[in-house]
Amino acid sequence: MDAIMDRRRTYKGASNEERRAERRQKLLDAAMKVYGAVGYHGATVKAICAEAGLTERYFYESFENGEALLAAAYLAVMEQLTGEITAAITALPRHDMATVARTTLTTYYALLRDNPNEARVFLVEILGVSPAVDRIYWDTIRAASFAVLRFAPDATEKARDLGLDLELFADGLVGAVVQIALGWVRSGYAAPIETAVETAMAILGAVNRQFTAG
């Protein structure tokens, strides 16, 4: 009996869980393509399933609705971004904040340039869908803000001494980087990546000088 059940749980060497995970990933990949072509509001479950090569019943195996798929796609982009940035800066000396910042920005903007469909999800499609999805977006922005505070202790300390709200201070820095990204993506990446990076570095550098001078 156990042997029969084991055979039922596997197919072509893959367990039910593995095949379910594979189908879920196909839907995520398909969603990125469809969002990139027609936007979230133009995307349908039918179109995404057709792109994934799956029937609609498999969609609801993994996602409650289109909103849940969008949220999952966004979180997948964020996970990829976090992993690439972490890998890029791990070996860098933490005291060299300019190099850490430039490497982080280059990695971020390169991901957007090399993955235009993901960039649309990351910057355009995510906001305004629902309060629940908005919370996911703002939670990730706040996480990035906390990272800024950790990596810029001198500026953070000066901002604290001036009585500034540290979370709003960091949100402003992250917001500048994101707005540059949004303008760059909407332009079709008209400027070279170096221009996007150095524009962001100019803003961050000016703030850093202001809060570390004297």
C-alpha positions as CSV (number, residue, x, y, z in Angstrom):
1,M,0.0,0.0,0.0
2,D,2.8,2.4,0.9
3,A,4.5,1.7,-2.4
4,I,1.2,2.5,-4.3
5,M,0.8,5.8,-2.4
6,D,4.4,6.7,-3.2
7,R,3.8,6.2,-6.9
8,R,0.7,8.3,-6.7
9,R,2.6,11.1,-5.1
10,T,5.3,11.2,-7.8
11,Y,5.1,11.6,-11.6
12,K,8.1,11.5,-13.9
13,G,10.4,11.6,-10.8
14,A,8.7,14.7,-9.3
15,S,6.5,14.8,-6.2
16,N,3.1,16.5,-6.2
17,E,4.6,19.4,-4.2
18,E,7.4,19.8,-6.7
19,R,5.0,19.8,-9.7
20,R,2.7,22.3,-7.9
21,A,5.7,24.6,-7.3
22,E,6.7,24.3,-10.9
23,R,3.2,25.3,-12.1
24,R,3.2,28.2,-9.6
25,Q,6.5,29.4,-11.0
26,K,5.2,29.1,-14.6
27,L,2.3,31.3,-13.6
28,L,4.6,33.9,-12.1
29,D,6.8,34.0,-15.2
30,A,3.7,34.2,-17.4
31,A,2.3,37.0,-15.3
32,M,5.4,39.1,-15.7
33,K,5.2,38.8,-19.5
34,V,1.5,39.6,-19.7
35,Y,1.8,42.5,-17.3
36,G,4.7,43.8,-19.4
37,A,2.5,43.6,-22.5
38,V,-0.9,44.9,-21.3
39,G,-0.5,45.9,-17.7
40,Y,-2.1,44.4,-14.6
41,H,-5.6,45.8,-15.3
42,G,-5.4,44.4,-18.9
43,A,-4.3,41.0,-17.8
44,T,-6.8,38.2,-17.4
45,V,-6.5,34.8,-15.7
46,K,-7.2,33.2,-19.1
47,A,-4.3,35.1,-20.8
48,I,-1.9,34.3,-18.0
49,C,-2.8,30.7,-18.1
50,A,-2.4,30.5,-21.9
51,E,1.0,32.1,-21.6
52,A,2.0,29.6,-18.9
53,G,0.6,26.6,-20.9
54,L,-1.7,25.7,-18.1
55,T,-5.5,25.3,-17.6
56,E,-7.3,27.8,-15.4
57,R,-7.9,25.2,-12.7
58,Y,-4.1,25.3,-12.0
59,F,-4.3,29.0,-11.5
60,Y,-6.6,28.7,-8.5
61,E,-4.4,25.9,-7.2
62,S,-1.8,28.5,-6.3
63,F,-3.6,31.9,-6.2
64,E,-6.9,33.0,-4.9
65,N,-7.3,35.7,-7.6
66,G,-5.4,38.1,-9.9
67,E,-4.5,40.4,-7.0
68,A,-2.8,37.5,-5.1
69,L,-0.8,36.7,-8.2
70,L,0.3,40.4,-8.6
71,A,1.4,40.5,-5.0
72,A,3.4,37.2,-5.4
73,A,5.0,38.5,-8.6
74,Y,6.0,41.7,-6.8
75,L,7.5,39.8,-3.9
76,A,9.4,37.6,-6.3
77,V,10.9,40.6,-7.9
78,M,11.9,42.0,-4.5
79,E,13.4,38.7,-3.5
80,Q,15.5,38.7,-6.7
81,L,16.6,42.3,-6.2
82,T,17.5,41.7,-2.5
83,G,19.5,38.6,-3.4
84,E,21.4,40.4,-6.2
85,I,22.3,43.4,-4.1
86,T,23.4,41.3,-1.2
87,A,25.6,39.3,-3.4
88,A,27.1,42.4,-5.0
89,I,28.0,44.2,-1.8
90,T,28.9,41.3,0.5
91,A,32.6,41.5,-0.2
92,L,32.8,45.3,-0.2
93,P,34.3,47.2,2.8
94,R,31.5,48.6,4.8
95,H,33.4,51.8,5.6
96,D,33.5,52.7,1.9
97,M,29.9,53.9,1.8
98,A,30.3,55.5,-1.7
99,T,31.3,52.2,-3.2
100,V,28.5,50.4,-1.4
101,A,25.9,52.9,-2.5
102,R,27.1,53.0,-6.1
103,T,27.2,49.2,-6.3
104,T,23.7,49.0,-4.8
105,L,22.3,51.5,-7.3
106,T,24.0,49.9,-10.3
107,T,22.6,46.5,-9.3
108,Y,19.1,48.0,-8.8
109,Y,19.0,49.9,-12.1
110,A,20.6,47.1,-14.0
111,L,17.9,44.7,-12.8
112,L,15.2,47.2,-14.0
113,R,16.9,47.7,-17.4
114,D,17.5,44.0,-18.0
115,N,14.0,43.0,-16.9
116,P,11.5,45.5,-18.3
117,N,8.5,43.4,-17.5
118,E,9.6,43.1,-13.9
119,A,10.3,46.8,-13.8
120,R,6.7,47.5,-14.8
121,V,5.5,45.3,-11.8
122,F,8.1,46.8,-9.5
123,L,7.4,50.5,-10.3
124,V,4.0,50.9,-12.0
125,E,1.6,48.0,-11.5
126,I,1.9,47.5,-7.8
127,L,0.3,50.7,-6.4
128,G,-3.4,51.4,-6.2
129,V,-4.6,47.9,-6.8
130,S,-5.9,47.5,-3.3
131,P,-5.1,48.5,0.3
132,A,-3.6,45.0,0.9
133,V,-1.3,45.2,-2.1
134,D,-0.4,48.8,-1.2
135,R,0.7,47.6,2.3
136,I,3.0,45.1,0.7
137,Y,4.6,47.8,-1.4
138,W,5.0,50.2,1.5
139,D,6.4,47.5,3.7
140,T,9.2,46.9,1.2
141,I,9.9,50.6,1.0
142,R,10.1,50.8,4.8
143,A,12.5,47.8,4.8
144,A,14.7,49.6,2.3
145,S,14.5,52.7,4.5
146,F,15.7,50.8,7.5
147,A,18.6,49.5,5.4
148,V,19.6,53.1,4.6
149,L,19.6,54.0,8.3
150,R,21.9,51.1,9.0
151,F,24.3,51.9,6.2
152,A,24.6,55.6,6.9
153,P,25.1,55.8,10.6
154,D,26.8,59.3,10.6
155,A,24.1,61.0,8.6
156,T,21.5,59.1,10.7
157,E,23.0,60.4,13.9
158,K,23.1,64.0,12.7
159,A,19.5,63.8,11.5
160,R,18.5,62.5,14.9
161,D,20.4,65.3,16.6
162,L,18.4,67.8,14.5
163,G,15.2,66.3,15.7
164,L,14.2,64.8,12.3
165,D,12.0,61.8,11.9
166,L,14.5,59.2,10.9
167,E,12.0,57.0,9.1
168,L,10.7,59.9,7.0
169,F,14.4,61.0,6.4
170,A,15.2,57.5,5.0
171,D,11.9,57.3,3.1
172,G,12.9,60.5,1.3
173,L,16.3,59.1,0.2
174,V,14.7,55.8,-1.0
175,G,12.0,57.8,-2.7
176,A,14.5,59.8,-4.7
177,V,16.2,56.6,-5.9
178,V,12.8,55.1,-6.9
179,Q,11.6,58.3,-8.7
180,I,14.8,58.3,-10.8
181,A,14.1,54.7,-11.6
182,L,10.5,55.4,-12.6
183,G,11.5,58.3,-14.9
184,W,14.2,56.2,-16.4
185,V,11.9,53.2,-17.1
186,R,9.2,55.4,-18.5
187,S,11.7,57.0,-20.9
188,G,12.5,53.5,-22.3
189,Y,15.9,53.6,-20.6
190,A,16.9,56.5,-22.9
191,A,19.9,57.5,-20.7
192,P,22.7,55.1,-20.1
193,I,22.6,53.3,-16.8
194,E,25.7,55.4,-15.6
195,T,23.6,58.5,-15.8
196,A,20.8,57.1,-13.7
197,V,23.4,55.9,-11.1
198,E,25.3,59.1,-11.0
199,T,22.1,61.2,-10.7
200,A,21.1,59.2,-7.7
201,M,24.6,59.4,-6.3
202,A,24.6,63.2,-6.6
203,I,21.5,63.4,-4.5
204,L,22.6,60.9,-1.9
205,G,26.1,62.5,-1.8
206,A,24.6,66.0,-1.3
207,V,22.5,64.8,1.6
208,N,25.5,62.9,3.1
209,R,27.7,66.0,2.9
210,Q,25.0,68.2,4.5
211,F,24.5,65.8,7.4
212,T,28.2,64.9,8.0
213,A,29.8,68.3,7.5
214,G,31.4,69.8,10.6
